Amino acid sequence: MKGDIIVPKFEAEHLAGYKFPVIVVYNDKTLDYMGFYVARLWDGVNNVPSNIVVLKKTRDEITAIIPVVLTRIRREPDDDKNIIESYI
């Protein structure tokens, strides 16, 4: 997506600017990044996406870059169809 900052993994400084950081993981079928699994940092307080994203070719690669201090949350039935899971 235009304006996105693509990083190889999430670092502490990426999360530090948010009171309630959320990482949302998307499948490899999104229009913006077709063929790549996407992990996007969200501002959980205001429920808005940031421009910080990680792109990987496999789900395992995406899972490996999620900071271990975050907890996995399963997708909700009303989530976007491309969302796999989130981490808080």
C-alpha positions, 0 to 999 in steps of 0.5 A: 500500500502506498506509504507503507514502511516495510520492515524485516521484523517488528522491533521494540521501537515500532511498538513503543509509540502505541499504548495498545499495539496490535499486530494483525496477520493477513493471508497471502491473498490481499490485493495490496500484497498478493502472494505475501503474508502480511503482518501490519501494526495497528493502533489498538486504542484508535482501531486504525492501521499503521504504515508499518508492515512485514511481508513474508512468503509463508505463514511460518515466516510471519509467525516467526517475526511476531514479538514473543511478548504478544499473545495470539488472538483468533480471528473473529467471524466478522473480521475481514476474510483475509485476516488469519489472527491478531496479536496483542 
